[in-house]
């Protein structure tokens, strides 16, 4: 590839291709040097020649699609978009389709990067202590992980922090039911031993942290198995929504509280922005050959734009090649 190219699944979003087109226009204006392959139905996308190259895909997979559905539907937008990365035409793929289809296409079509035991789905959470972000992985690519796989996740997360956020030696912690060294699942205890006995230049291992420290802990990378990570992510999302409802109810109690809301409105907007997944870009499947970014299915143009921007930063950092080098 002469210049950076991104494959964009234009059909996967709950809100349809119109949302994706709006985000692509904004991204193209800011990044005219990035080549975009827009994958989807021509009759719904229209003339996109001013934005990128159209790749026709007649099929759209439902949100409930799994691995077998992806392999069988070779004419689907997610299959064709992922295939562009496998063929070397693109460095990254971005989709707002179903998580199952996204994970299956990235894992089966792109394949694992050299030396990777198992890819991990990573998500970015706000860190109120540092003012930056904490990378959580795995949060759903698999249900069970060995201690050795968790150790690799630490390296993946550290590499992501360096490439995307410029953190040279991020602090890595294990999610556990206690901060003491002897706490955790058998796999977590094994990971603790491996991380402690095999220090890396790429990160600093600081031990265990509990769930209460997820949003304000001292770490930049939080490592856990896929089952626990997925439960944690959905719990954080649910708590954020509940807090929003409670605050709205409290401010609407009477005229005095309504006036208080007007005074606090700017601060409330900042809090909402920090907890908004669309401001971060989405989830990333780390450990595959190439860059794979999953925007939320209900993304608005702002959220999809963030996913495109994130994919661009990761691809420019050549993350897959860098990870393979570190694991070789």
C-alpha positions in Angstrom: 0.0 0.0 0.0 1.4 3.4 -1.0 -0.6 5.2 1.6 -2.8 4.4 4.6 -6.0 2.7 3.6 -9.0 1.8 5.8 -11.9 -0.6 4.9 -15.2 0.7 6.2 -18.3 -1.5 6.7 -21.0 1.0 5.8 -23.9 -1.2 6.4 -23.5 -2.6 10.0 -24.9 0.2 12.1 -28.3 0.2 13.6 -28.9 3.7 12.1 -28.0 2.6 8.6 -25.5 3.9 6.0 -26.6 7.5 6.2 -25.0 7.8 9.6 -21.8 6.2 8.3 -21.7 8.4 5.3 -21.9 11.6 7.5 -19.0 10.3 9.6 -16.9 9.4 6.5 -17.4 12.9 5.1 -16.1 14.4 8.3 -13.1 12.0 8.4 -12.2 12.6 4.8 -12.2 16.4 5.3 -9.8 16.0 8.2 -7.7 13.2 6.7 -7.6 13.7 2.9 -4.5 11.6 2.6 -6.1 8.4 4.0 -7.7 6.2 1.3 -11.1 4.8 2.2 -12.7 1.7 0.8 -16.5 2.0 1.5 -18.1 -1.4 1.6 -21.9 -1.7 1.1 -24.9 -1.6 -1.2 -24.4 0.8 -4.1 -28.1 1.6 -4.3 -28.0 2.8 -0.7 -24.7 4.6 -0.6 -25.0 6.4 -3.9 -22.0 8.1 -5.5 -19.1 8.0 -3.0 -16.3 8.7 -5.5 -15.4 12.0 -3.8 -14.9 10.2 -0.5 -13.2 6.9 -1.5 -13.6 3.7 -3.5 -16.8 1.8 -3.4 -16.7 -2.0 -2.8 -20.1 -3.5 -3.5 -21.5 -5.9 -0.9 -25.1 -7.1 -1.5 -25.5 -8.7 1.9 -25.8 -7.3 5.4 -25.5 -9.6 8.4 -27.9 -9.2 11.4 -26.7 -8.2 14.8 -27.2 -11.8 16.0 -24.8 -13.3 13.3 -22.1 -15.6 14.5 -19.0 -17.3 13.1 -20.8 -19.6 10.7 -22.9 -16.8 9.3 -19.8 -14.7 8.6 -18.1 -17.6 6.7 -21.2 -18.5 4.7 -22.0 -14.9 3.7 -19.0 -14.0 1.6 -21.0 -11.2 0.0 -21.6 -9.4 3.3 -20.2 -6.0 4.0 -18.3 -7.2 7.1 -16.7 -10.1 5.3 -15.7 -8.0 2.3 -14.3 -5.2 4.5 -12.2 -7.7 6.5 -11.0 -9.4 3.4 -9.5 -6.1 2.1 -7.2 -6.2 5.2 -6.3 -9.8 4.7 -5.5 -9.1 1.0 -3.2 -6.3 1.9 -5.2 -3.5 0.3 -6.1 -1.9 3.7 -4.4 -1.7 7.1 -7.5 -1.4 9.1 -11.2 -2.3 9.2 -14.0 -0.4 11.0 -17.5 -1.7 11.5 -20.5 -0.9 13.7 -22.0 -4.3 13.0 -22.9 -7.0 15.6 -20.1 -8.0 18.0 -20.3 -11.7 17.1 -19.9 -11.0 13.4 -17.1 -8.5 14.0 -15.1 -10.8 16.3 -15.6 -13.8 13.9 -14.6 -11.9 10.8 -11.5 -10.3 12.4 -10.4 -13.6 14.0 -11.2 -16.0 11.2 -10.4 -13.8 8.2 -7.5 -11.7 9.5 -6.1 -14.4 11.7 -3.8 -14.1 14.8 -0.7 -12.0 14.6 2.5 -14.0 14.9 3.2 -15.2 18.4 -0.3 -14.3 19.7 -1.9 -17.0 21.8 -5.4 -15.5 21.7 -6.7 -12.1 20.5 -8.3 -9.8 23.1 -11.2 -7.3 22.8 -10.1 -4.1 24.3 -12.1 -1.1 25.4 -11.1 2.3 26.7 -12.4 3.6 30.0 -12.0 7.1 31.5 -9.6 7.3 34.4 -10.6 10.1 36.7 -7.3 9.9 38.7 -5.0 10.4 35.7 -7.3 12.3 33.5 -6.5 9.9 30.7 -7.8 6.5 29.7 -7.5 2.9 31.1 -7.4 0.1 28.5 -9.5 -2.9 29.6 -8.8 -6.3 28.0 -10.2 -8.8 27.4 -13.8 -7.7 27.5 -15.5 -10.4 25.5 -13.4 -12.0 22.8 -13.4 -15.2 24.8 -14.8 -16.5 28.1 -11.7 -18.2 29.6 -8.1 -17.2 29.5 -4.9 -18.8 30.8 -2.3 -17.0 32.8 0.0 -16.8 29.8 -2.7 -15.3 27.7 -3.3 -12.7 30.4 0.4 -11.9 30.4 0.2 -11.3 26.6 -2.8 -9.0 27.1 -0.7 -6.8 29.3 1.8 -6.4 26.5 -1.0 -5.7 24.0 -2.6 -3.1 26.2 0.8 -1.4 26.9 1.6 -1.3 23.2 -1.9 0.3 22.5 -1.3 2.9 25.2 2.0 3.9 23.7 0.8 4.0 20.1 -2.6 5.7 20.6 -2.0 7.9 23.7 1.8 8.2 23.8 2.3 6.6 27.2 5.9 5.2 27.2 5.7 2.8 30.1 2.1 2.3 31.2 1.2 0.8 34.6 -0.4 -2.6 34.3 -2.8 -4.1 36.8 -4.8 -7.3 37.1 -8.5 -7.1 38.0 -9.1 -9.2 41.1 -11.3 -9.6 44.2 -8.6 -8.1 46.4 -5.4 -6.1 46.1 -3.2 -8.6 47.9 -0.9 -10.9 45.8 -2.7 -14.1 46.8 -6.1 -13.0 45.6 -7.8 -13.8 42.4 -8.8 -16.8 40.3 -6.3 -19.6 39.6 -5.6 -18.1 36.2 -5.3 -14.6 37.7 -2.8 -15.9 40.3 -0.7 -17.5 37.5 -0.8 -14.3 35.5 0.4 -12.4 38.6 3.3 -14.8 39.0 4.3 -14.5 35.3 4.0 -10.7 35.3 6.0 -10.4 38.5 8.8 -12.8 37.5 9.1 -11.6 33.9 9.3 -7.8 33.9 9.1 -6.0 30.6 10.5 -2.7 29.4 7.2 -1.9 27.8 5.2 -1.7 31.0 5.3 -1.6 34.8 3.3 -4.3 36.6 1.8 -2.9 39.8 -0.3 -5.9 41.0 -4.0 -6.4 41.6 -6.8 -3.8 41.7 -10.4 -4.3 42.8 -13.5 -3.4 40.8 -14.0 -0.2 42.8 -10.7 1.1 41.4 -11.6 0.6 37.7 -12.4 4.3 37.0 -9.8 5.9 39.3 -7.0 3.5 39.8 -3.3 4.1 39.2 -3.1 1.9 36.1 -3.3 2.6 32.4 -3.9 -1.0 31.4 -6.3 -3.3 33.3 -6.0 -7.1 32.4 -8.7 -9.7 33.0 -10.3 -12.7 31.4 -13.0 -12.1 28.7 -15.9 -13.2 30.9 -15.1 -10.9 33.8 -14.2 -8.1 31.5 -17.5 -8.3 29.6 -19.5 -8.3 32.8 -17.5 -5.3 34.1 -17.9 -3.3 30.9 -21.7 -3.8 30.9 -21.8 -3.0 34.6 -20.0 0.3 34.1 -22.3 1.2 31.2 -25.4 0.4 33.2 -24.1 2.4 36.2 -23.4 5.4 34.0 -26.9 5.4 32.6 -28.4 4.9 36.1 -26.4 7.9 37.4 -27.7 10.0 34.6 -31.3 9.2 35.4 -30.8 9.8 39.1 -29.1 13.2 38.5 -31.9 14.2 36.1 -34.5 13.2 38.7 -32.7 15.1 41.4 -32.4 18.3 39.4 -36.1 18.2 38.4 -37.4 18.1 42.0 -38.4 21.8 42.3 -37.6 25.3 41.0 -34.5 25.6 43.2 -32.9 22.4 41.9 -33.8 23.4 38.3 -31.9 26.6 38.8 -29.0 24.6 40.3 -29.0 22.5 37.1 -28.6 25.6 35.0 -25.5 26.6 37.0 -24.1 23.0 36.8 -25.0 22.4 33.2 -21.5 22.9 31.8 -19.9 20.6 34.3 -22.6 17.9 33.7 -21.9 18.1 30.0 -18.2 17.4 30.7 -19.1 14.4 32.9 -21.3 13.0 30.2 -18.6 13.5 27.6 -16.1 11.6 29.7 -18.4 8.6 30.0 -19.6 8.7 26.4 -18.1 5.7 24.4 -18.4 7.7 21.2 -15.8 10.1 22.4 -13.2 7.3 22.6 -13.9 5.4 19.4 -15.1 1.9 20.3 -13.6 -1.5 21.0 -10.5 -2.9 19.4 -9.6 -6.6 18.7 -5.9 -6.7 19.5 -3.7 -9.5 18.5 -4.9 -10.0 14.9 -3.1 -9.3 11.6 -4.1 -5.7 11.0 -6.3 -3.2 12.9 -9.9 -4.0 13.7 -12.1 -1.4 15.4 -15.7 -2.0 16.5 -17.9 1.0 16.8 -21.0 0.8 18.9 -24.0 -0.5 16.9 -26.0 2.5 17.9 -23.2 5.0 17.0 -24.1 8.4 15.8 -21.8 10.2 13.3 -19.6 11.5 16.1 -19.1 8.0 17.5 -18.3 6.4 14.1 -15.9 9.3 13.3 -14.1 8.5 16.5 -13.8 4.9 15.5 -12.4 5.9 12.1 -9.9 8.2 13.8 -8.8 5.5 16.2 -8.3 3.0 13.5 -6.2 5.6 11.6 -3.9 6.2 14.6 -3.5 2.5 15.3 -2.7 1.7 11.6 -0.1 4.6 11.5 1.6 3.1 14.5 1.7 -0.3 12.7 0.5 -2.0 15.8 0.2 -5.5 14.5 3.8 -5.6 13.2 5.1 -4.0 16.4 3.3 -6.7 18.5 4.6 -9.5 16.4 8.1 -8.1 16.8 7.8 -8.0 20.6 6.4 -11.5 20.8 9.0 -13.1 18.5 
